[in-house]
Amino acid sequence: MTTTTEVRTTQPSMALLSEIEFRKLLDTRSGAVLFAVMGVWVIAGAVIGQVLLRKTELPLTPFEVAWIVPGLGAALLLPVVAILLVTGEYSHKTALTTFTLVPKRERVIAAKLIAATIIVLVVHAVQLALTMLAAWMANLTARDITLEIDWYLMFGFVLASWLNVLIGFALALLLHNPAASIILFFSPRLLATFIPLFGESVGKVWKWIDPAALDAVTSNFRHATNDEWWHACTVVVSWIVIPGVIGLIRSVRSDV
């Protein structure tokens, strides 16, 4: 007489997976250095904002100075964080272990996306706190400053940052290589300088796939034209949807 024993396996929750992915990024040397550089950059931006707030004539409002200047460095480095979050599994040779413990690879990828989104929100929450602190210190040491929060500007800045993170995330899923993903992410911003040299026809095509079209909408989406919205939509499809879907299929089906 033989007996069979039923073995039940419990999959980790999405919250636990997201926490693990976040800790993975912090536990690596590259991730820790990147967060340290981001912190220094944000603090340096806040100091520069303090200097600019003391100027009597500014082309920007006090809130734009206090909000945008500290966030520029963070917005530039956050996509790199997303890239390292995805490609770390392959560069550190941990993909086999991760996908063995969690066979449904889609859950791991979803957890990485959640972790990247949380990082964006946390970084910009710190940015907002520094903005308020900068305005308070400027009122104490310089002149009276009326800090009227522009919620549309704030939302647009965070949205642009998150969309750039999604671009980096999608490219990392597609390429599985940190260096190649980072180079491809920043290449359009460098190529944009040379596009006018190739003629007007190339420039017209480039407008439909230029990631800068996202900034044109998110920075002033209340007054964006229909063409700008269509350009932004094609950029989302070209740089997020298509590489993201192909990368997801590759990540789920490829051998590790």
Backbone hydrogen bonds in HBPLUS format (Angstrom, degrees):
<---DONOR---> <-ACCEPTOR-->    atom                        ^
c    i                          cat <-CA-CA->   ^        H-A-AA   ^      H-
h    n   atom  resd res      DA  || num        DHA   H-A  angle D-A-AA Bond
n    s   type  num  typ     dist DA aas  dist angle  dist       angle   num
A0017-LEU N   A0013-SER O   2.98 MM   4  6.28 161.1  2.01 150.3 155.7     1
A0018-SER N   A0014-MET O   2.90 MM   4  6.05 157.6  1.95 146.4 152.3     2
A0019-GLU N   A0015-ALA O   3.01 MM   4  6.23 155.1  2.08 144.3 151.1     3
A0020-ILE N   A0016-LEU O   2.93 MM   4  6.18 156.0  1.99 149.6 156.3     4
A0021-GLU N   A0017-LEU O   2.92 MM   4  6.18 158.5  1.97 149.9 155.4     5
A0022-PHE N   A0018-SER O   2.99 MM   4  6.20 153.4  2.06 145.2 152.3     6
A0023-ARG N   A0019-GLU O   2.96 MM   4  6.21 157.1  2.02 147.9 154.0     7
A0024-LYS N   A0020-ILE O   2.83 MM   4  6.07 148.0  1.93 147.6 157.1     8
A0025-LEU N   A0021-GLU O   3.26 MM   4  6.51 153.5  2.34 142.5 147.4     9
A0026-LEU N   A0022-PHE O   3.25 MM   4  6.58 155.4  2.31 144.9 151.2    10
A0027-ASP N   A0023-ARG O   2.87 MM   4  5.96 145.7  1.99 148.5 157.7    11
A0032-ALA N   A0028-THR O   2.98 MM   4  6.18 164.2  2.00 152.7 157.1    12
A0033-VAL N   A0029-ARG O   2.93 MM   4  6.08 164.4  1.95 153.4 157.6    13
A0034-LEU N   A0030-SER O   2.94 MM   4  6.04 155.0  2.01 143.0 150.4    14
A0035-PHE N   A0031-GLY O   2.98 MM   4  6.21 159.2  2.03 150.6 155.2    15
A0036-ALA N   A0032-ALA O   2.97 MM   4  6.17 152.2  2.05 144.1 152.3    16
A0037-VAL N   A0033-VAL O   2.87 MM   4  6.12 160.4  1.91 152.4 157.2    17
A0038-MET N   A0034-LEU O   2.91 MM   4  6.10 155.7  1.97 144.3 151.6    18
A0039-GLY N   A0035-PHE O   2.89 MM   4  6.09 155.4  1.95 145.2 151.4    19
A0040-VAL N   A0036-ALA O   2.98 MM   4  6.25 162.3  2.01 150.6 154.9    20
A0041-TRP N   A0037-VAL O   2.87 MM   4  6.02 156.9  1.92 147.7 154.7    21
A0042-VAL N   A0038-MET O   2.90 MM   4  6.12 156.3  1.96 149.4 155.3    22
A0043-ILE N   A0039-GLY O   3.01 MM   4  6.20 164.4  2.03 150.5 154.6    23
A0044-ALA N   A0040-VAL O   2.82 MM   4  5.99 159.9  1.86 148.7 155.1    24
A0045-GLY N   A0041-TRP O   2.86 MM   4  6.04 150.7  1.95 141.9 150.3    25
A0046-ALA N   A0042-VAL O   2.93 MM   4  6.24 146.0  2.05 142.8 152.1    26
A0047-VAL N   A0043-ILE O   2.99 MM   4  6.35 150.9  2.07 148.2 155.9    27
A0048-ILE N   A0044-ALA O   2.94 MM   4  6.24 161.0  1.98 150.2 155.3    28
A0049-GLY N   A0045-GLY O   2.81 MM   4  6.01 151.2  1.90 143.1 151.8    29
A0050-GLN N   A0046-ALA O   2.96 MM   4  6.26 143.2  2.10 139.2 148.6    30
A0050-GLN N   A0047-VAL O   3.07 MM   3  5.02 119.3  2.45  92.1 107.2    31
A0051-VAL N   A0047-VAL O   3.16 MM   4  6.59 151.7  2.24 146.9 153.5    32
A0052-LEU N   A0048-ILE O   2.96 MM   4  6.31 160.3  2.00 152.1 157.6    33
A0053-LEU N   A0049-GLY O   2.85 MM   4  6.01 147.9  1.96 147.5 156.0    34
A0054-ARG N   A0051-VAL O   3.20 MM   3  5.48 147.3  2.31 102.8 112.1    35
A0055-LYS N   A0052-LEU O   3.04 MM   3  5.40 161.0  2.08 110.2 116.4    36
A0065-VAL N   A0061-THR O   3.09 MM   4  6.43 156.5  2.15 156.0 162.5    37
A0066-ALA N   A0062-PRO O   2.94 MM   4  6.12 172.3  1.94 152.4 154.8    38
A0067-TRP N   A0063-PHE O   2.79 MM   4  5.75 144.4  1.92 147.6 156.6    39
A0068-ILE N   A0064-GLU O   2.92 MM   4  5.57 158.6  1.97 137.4 144.3    40
A0069-VAL N   A0065-VAL O   3.37 MM   4  5.77 151.3  2.46 132.2 140.1    41
A0071-GLY N   A0068-ILE O   3.01 MM   3  5.18 124.5  2.33 101.8 117.2    42
A0072-LEU N   A0068-ILE O   3.12 MM   4  6.18 123.5  2.46 157.3 170.4    43
A0075-ALA N   A0071-GLY O   2.89 MM   4  5.99 163.7  1.92 154.0 158.6    44
A0076-LEU N   A0072-LEU O   3.09 MM   4  6.26 140.5  2.25 140.8 150.9    45
A0077-LEU N   A0073-GLY O   3.12 MM   4  6.36 146.6  2.23 145.6 153.8    46
A0078-LEU N   A0074-ALA O   2.91 MM   4  5.90 144.9  2.03 156.3 163.8    47
A0080-VAL N   A0077-LEU O   3.02 MM   3  5.24 123.7  2.35 103.8 118.4    48
A0081-VAL N   A0077-LEU O   3.10 MM   4  6.51 147.7  2.21 149.6 159.3    49
A0081-VAL N   A0078-LEU O   3.05 MM   3  4.98 118.3  2.45  94.6 110.0    50
A0082-ALA N   A0078-LEU O   3.08 MM   4  6.49 155.4  2.14 152.1 157.9    51
A0083-ILE N   A0079-PRO O   2.97 MM   4  6.25 152.3  2.05 143.7 151.4    52
A0084-LEU N   A0080-VAL O   2.94 MM   4  6.20 164.3  1.96 153.4 156.6    53
A0085-LEU N   A0081-VAL O   2.92 MM   4  6.08 145.5  2.04 144.3 154.7    54
A0086-VAL N   A0082-ALA O   3.23 MM   4  6.50 145.6  2.35 143.7 150.2    55
A0087-THR N   A0083-ILE O   2.88 MM   4  6.03 172.3  1.89 164.6 163.8    56
A0088-GLY N   A0084-LEU O   2.90 MM   4  5.29 135.4  2.10 132.1 139.2    57
A0090-TYR N   A0087-THR O   2.95 MM   3  5.39 136.4  2.14 109.6 121.1    58
A0091-SER N   A0087-THR O   2.90 MM   4  6.15 164.9  1.92 161.6 166.8    59
A0092-HIS N   A0088-GLY O   2.99 MM   4  5.63 154.6  2.05 138.3 144.0    60
A0094-THR N   A0089-GLU O   2.92 MM   5  4.91 138.1  2.10 133.4 145.4    61
A0095-ALA N   A0089-GLU O   2.94 MM   6  4.64 126.2  2.24 146.2 132.4    62
A0093-LYS N   A0090-TYR O   3.44 MM   3  4.95 158.3  2.49  90.5  96.4    63
A0098-THR N   A0094-THR O   2.96 MM   4  6.14 168.0  1.97 157.3 161.0    64
A0099-PHE N   A0095-ALA O   2.89 MM   4  5.98 172.4  1.90 155.9 158.0    65
A0100-THR N   A0096-LEU O   2.98 MM   4  5.97 128.4  2.25 135.5 148.4    66
A0101-LEU N   A0097-THR O   3.05 MM   4  6.26 158.1  2.10 149.9 154.5    67
A0102-VAL N   A0098-THR O   2.91 MM   4  6.08 150.2  2.00 145.5 154.9    68
A0105-ARG N   A0103-PRO O   2.99 MM   2  5.71 110.3  2.49 114.5  97.6    69
A0107-ARG N   A0104-LYS O   3.07 MM   3  5.78 140.4  2.24 115.5 124.1    70
A0108-VAL N   A0105-ARG O   3.08 MM   3  5.15 118.8  2.47  97.2 112.1    71
A0109-ILE N   A0105-ARG O   3.01 MM   4  6.35 163.8  2.04 158.2 162.0    72
A0110-ALA N   A0106-GLU O   2.89 MM   4  6.04 157.0  1.94 145.0 151.8    73
A0111-ALA N   A0107-ARG O   2.91 MM   4  6.06 150.8  2.00 140.7 148.6    74
A0112-LYS N   A0108-VAL O   2.97 MM   4  6.29 149.6  2.07 145.8 154.0    75
A0113-LEU N   A0109-ILE O   3.01 MM   4  6.30 153.3  2.08 146.6 153.8    76
A0114-ILE N   A0110-ALA O   2.93 MM   4  6.21 155.3  1.99 148.5 155.1    77
A0115-ALA N   A0111-ALA O   2.91 MM   4  6.10 160.3  1.95 147.0 152.5    78
A0116-ALA N   A0112-LYS O   2.90 MM   4  6.12 156.5  1.96 147.1 153.3    79
A0117-THR N   A0113-LEU O   2.98 MM   4  6.19 155.1  2.04 145.2 151.8    80
A0118-ILE N   A0114-ILE O   2.92 MM   4  6.17 158.7  1.96 152.3 158.0    81
A0119-ILE N   A0115-ALA O   2.99 MM   4  6.21 155.1  2.06 146.3 153.0    82
A0120-VAL N   A0116-ALA O   3.10 MM   4  6.40 153.7  2.17 144.1 150.5    83
A0121-LEU N   A0117-THR O   3.06 MM   4  6.40 161.7  2.09 151.7 155.8    84
A0122-VAL N   A0118-ILE O   2.88 MM   4  6.09 161.9  1.91 155.2 160.2    85
A0123-VAL N   A0119-ILE O   2.95 MM   4  6.04 169.3  1.96 152.9 156.0    86
A0124-HIS N   A0120-VAL O   3.08 MM   4  6.25 163.5  2.11 149.8 154.2    87
A0125-ALA N   A0121-LEU O   2.90 MM   4  6.01 135.8  2.10 138.8 151.2    88
A0125-ALA N   A0122-VAL O   3.17 MM   3  4.99 124.7  2.50  90.9 105.5    89
A0126-VAL N   A0122-VAL O   3.00 MM   4  6.31 154.6  2.06 151.1 156.9    90
A0127-GLN N   A0123-VAL O   2.95 MM   4  6.25 149.1  2.05 139.5 149.1    91
A0128-LEU N   A0124-HIS O   2.93 MM   4  6.12 149.5  2.03 137.5 144.2    92
A0129-ALA N   A0125-ALA O   3.03 MM   4  6.35 154.8  2.10 144.4 151.0    93
A0130-LEU N   A0126-VAL O   2.94 MM   4  6.24 156.5  1.99 151.1 157.2    94
A0131-THR N   A0127-GLN O   2.92 MM   4  6.16 142.5  2.06 141.1 152.2    95
A0132-MET N   A0128-LEU O   3.02 MM   4  6.36 158.8  2.07 152.3 156.0    96
A0133-LEU N   A0129-ALA O   2.95 MM   4  6.19 157.2  2.01 145.7 152.8    97
A0134-ALA N   A0130-LEU O   2.82 MM   4  5.92 155.6  1.88 144.9 151.3    98
A0135-ALA N   A0131-THR O   3.09 MM   4  6.35 158.2  2.14 147.3 152.4    99
A0136-TRP N   A0132-MET O   3.01 MM   4  6.23 158.5  2.05 147.5 153.6   100
A0137-MET N   A0133-LEU O   2.91 MM   4  6.12 164.1  1.94 153.7 157.6   101
A0138-ALA N   A0134-ALA O   2.92 MM   4  6.04 154.0  1.99 144.2 151.8   102
A0139-ASN N   A0135-ALA O   3.04 MM   4  6.24 149.1  2.14 143.3 150.8   103
A0140-LEU N   A0136-TRP O   3.17 MM   4  6.45 141.0  2.33 139.3 149.6   104
A0140-LEU N   A0137-MET O   3.13 MM   3  5.04 123.3  2.47  91.8 106.2   105
A0141-THR N   A0137-MET O   2.98 MM   4  6.16 154.6  2.04 152.4 158.4   106
A0142-ALA N   A0138-ALA O   2.85 MM   4  5.30 149.1  1.94 141.3 147.2   107
A0154-MET N   A0150-ASP O   2.97 MM   4  6.27 160.9  2.01 153.6 159.4   108
A0155-PHE N   A0151-TRP O   2.87 MM   4  5.95 166.5  1.89 146.7 150.7   109
A0156-GLY N   A0152-TYR O   2.91 MM   4  5.99 161.5  1.94 145.7 151.5   110
A0157-PHE N   A0153-LEU O   2.96 MM   4  6.09 154.0  2.03 146.0 152.6   111
A0158-VAL N   A0154-MET O   3.05 MM   4  6.31 166.2  2.07 153.7 156.8   112
A0159-LEU N   A0155-PHE O   2.84 MM   4  5.98 159.4  1.88 150.5 157.2   113
A0160-ALA N   A0156-GLY O   2.90 MM   4  6.02 159.6  1.94 144.7 150.1   114
A0161-SER N   A0157-PHE O   3.01 MM   4  6.21 156.4  2.07 144.1 150.8   115
A0162-TRP N   A0158-VAL O   2.89 MM   4  6.14 157.0  1.94 149.6 155.7   116
A0163-LEU N   A0159-LEU O   2.89 MM   4  6.12 158.9  1.93 152.8 158.4   117
A0164-ASN N   A0160-ALA O   3.03 MM   4  6.22 155.8  2.09 146.6 152.7   118
A0165-VAL N   A0161-SER O   3.01 MM   4  6.29 145.2  2.14 140.5 150.6   119
A0166-LEU N   A0162-TRP O   2.90 MM   4  6.24 150.3  1.99 146.1 154.3   120
A0167-ILE N   A0163-LEU O   2.97 MM   4  6.31 146.5  2.08 143.4 152.5   121
A0168-GLY N   A0164-ASN O   3.03 MM   4  6.33 165.1  2.05 148.8 151.7   122
A0169-PHE N   A0165-VAL O   2.82 MM   4  6.02 154.9  1.88 149.0 157.0   123
A0170-ALA N   A0166-LEU O   2.86 MM   4  6.01 160.4  1.90 147.5 152.0   124
A0171-LEU N   A0167-ILE O   2.97 MM   4  6.20 163.9  2.00 154.6 158.7   125
A0172-ALA N   A0168-GLY O   2.98 MM   4  6.10 152.9  2.05 143.5 151.1   126
A0173-LEU N   A0169-PHE O   3.00 MM   4  6.28 153.4  2.07 146.7 153.7   127
A0174-LEU N   A0170-ALA O   3.04 MM   4  6.27 147.3  2.15 142.7 151.8   128
A0175-LEU N   A0171-LEU O   2.93 MM   4  6.10 158.9  1.97 153.1 157.5   129
A0176-HIS N   A0172-ALA O   2.86 MM   4  5.29 157.2  1.91 139.8 146.9   130
A0181-SER N   A0177-ASN O   3.02 MM   4  6.02 157.6  2.07 149.5 156.3   131
A0182-ILE N   A0178-PRO O   2.96 MM   4  6.09 161.4  2.00 152.1 156.6   132
A0183-ILE N   A0179-ALA O   2.97 MM   4  6.15 165.2  1.99 153.7 158.0   133
A0184-LEU N   A0180-ALA O   2.95 MM   4  6.06 163.2  1.97 146.9 151.9   134
A0185-PHE N   A0181-SER O   2.93 MM   4  6.03 145.4  2.05 140.6 150.4   135
A0186-PHE N   A0182-ILE O   3.11 MM   4  6.36 160.1  2.16 151.1 154.4   136
A0187-SER N   A0183-ILE O   2.91 MM   4  5.87 130.8  2.15 144.5 158.0   137
A0190-LEU N   A0187-SER O   2.96 MM   3  5.17 129.6  2.22 104.1 118.0   138
A0191-LEU N   A0187-SER O   2.80 MM   4  6.01 160.4  1.83 161.4 168.2   139
A0192-ALA N   A0188-PRO O   3.00 MM   4  5.96 142.3  2.14 140.3 148.0   140
A0193-THR N   A0190-LEU O   3.39 MM   3  6.01 153.2  2.47 111.1 116.6   141
A0194-PHE N   A0191-LEU O   2.85 MM   3  5.40 137.8  2.03 114.8 126.2   142
A0195-ILE N   A0191-LEU O   3.14 MM   4  6.32 126.8  2.44 150.4 164.7   143
A0197-LEU N   A0194-PHE O   3.02 MM   3  5.55 145.4  2.14 115.1 124.9   144
A0198-PHE N   A0195-ILE O   2.99 MM   3  5.60 160.9  2.03 121.9 127.5   145
A0199-GLY N   A0196-PRO O   3.40 MM   3  5.66 168.6  2.41 109.0 111.2   146
A0203-GLY N   A0199-GLY O   3.21 MM   4  6.44 153.2  2.29 141.7 149.6   147
A0204-LYS N   A0200-GLU O   2.95 MM   4  6.25 148.0  2.05 150.3 158.0   148
A0205-VAL N   A0201-SER O   3.23 MM   4  6.54 156.5  2.29 145.1 150.4   149
A0206-TRP N   A0202-VAL O   2.86 MM   4  6.04 157.2  1.91 150.1 157.2   150
A0207-LYS N   A0203-GLY O   3.14 MM   4  6.33 143.0  2.28 142.6 150.0   151
A0208-TRP N   A0205-VAL O   3.07 MM   3  5.65 146.7  2.19 112.4 121.1   152
A0209-ILE N   A0206-TRP O   3.03 MM   3  5.39 153.0  2.10 110.9 118.9   153
A0210-ASP N   A0206-TRP O   2.84 MM   4  5.68 118.4  2.23 156.4 172.9   154
A0213-ALA N   A0210-ASP O   2.95 MM   3  5.82 168.2  1.96 126.4 130.3   155
A0214-LEU N   A0211-PRO O   3.04 MM   3  5.75 154.9  2.10 117.5 123.4   156
A0215-ASP N   A0212-ALA O   3.04 MM   3  5.24 121.6  2.39 100.3 114.1   157
A0216-ALA N   A0212-ALA O   3.21 MM   4  6.62 149.9  2.31 147.3 155.6   158
A0217-VAL N   A0214-LEU O   3.21 MM   3  5.34 129.9  2.47  97.0 109.3   159
A0218-THR N   A0214-LEU O   2.89 MM   4  6.09 179.1  1.89 162.3 162.5   160
A0219-SER N   A0215-ASP O   2.99 MM   4  5.68 151.2  2.08 140.9 146.7   161
A0220-ASN N   A0217-VAL O   3.19 MM   3  5.47 143.1  2.33 103.3 113.5   162
A0223-HIS N   A0220-ASN O   3.08 MM   3  5.79 146.5  2.19 117.6 125.4   163
A0229-TRP N   A0225-THR O   3.08 MM   4  6.42 153.0  2.15 148.5 155.8   164
A0230-TRP N   A0226-ASN O   2.94 MM   4  6.23 160.0  1.98 151.7 157.0   165
A0231-HIS N   A0227-ASP O   2.84 MM   4  6.07 157.0  1.90 150.2 156.9   166
A0232-ALA N   A0228-GLU O   2.97 MM   4  6.15 157.5  2.03 143.2 149.2   167
A0233-CYS N   A0229-TRP O   2.93 MM   4  6.21 152.5  2.01 146.9 154.6   168
A0234-THR N   A0230-TRP O   3.02 MM   4  6.28 159.9  2.06 150.9 155.2   169
A0235-VAL N   A0231-HIS O   3.02 MM   4  6.26 148.1  2.12 145.4 154.5   170
A0236-VAL N   A0232-ALA O   2.98 MM   4  6.27 156.6  2.04 148.6 154.3   171
A0237-VAL N   A0233-CYS O   3.02 MM   4  6.33 159.7  2.07 148.9 154.1   172
A0238-SER N   A0234-THR O   2.84 MM   4  5.93 158.9  1.88 144.5 150.9   173
A0239-TRP N   A0235-VAL O   2.81 MM   4  5.76 163.2  1.84 154.6 157.9   174
A0240-ILE N   A0236-VAL O   2.89 MM   4  5.17 141.7  2.04 131.8 139.8   175
A0241-VAL N   A0236-VAL O   2.99 MM   5  6.39 160.3  2.03 150.4 156.9   176
A0242-ILE N   A0237-VAL O   2.99 MM   5  5.95 171.9  2.00 157.7 159.1   177
A0244-GLY N   A0240-ILE O   2.91 MM   4  5.47 137.3  2.10 130.2 143.2   178
A0245-VAL N   A0241-VAL O   2.86 MM   4  5.94 162.1  1.90 153.9 157.4   179
A0246-ILE N   A0242-ILE O   3.07 MM   4  6.23 175.3  2.08 158.2 159.7   180
A0247-GLY N   A0243-PRO O   2.78 MM   4  5.69 154.1  1.85 138.4 147.1   181
A0248-LEU N   A0244-GLY O   2.82 MM   4  5.92 148.3  1.92 140.7 149.5   182
A0249-ILE N   A0245-VAL O   3.02 MM   4  6.28 162.8  2.05 151.4 155.1   183
A0250-ARG N   A0246-ILE O   2.93 MM   4  6.17 160.4  1.97 148.6 154.6   184
A0251-SER N   A0247-GLY O   2.81 MM   4  5.94 160.5  1.85 148.3 153.8   185
A0252-VAL N   A0248-LEU O   2.95 MM   4  6.07 150.8  2.04 146.9 154.3   186
A0253-ARG N   A0249-ILE O   3.00 MM   4  6.02 156.6  2.06 149.0 154.7   187
A0254-SER N   A0250-ARG O   2.87 MM   4  5.41 150.0  1.96 145.7 150.9   188
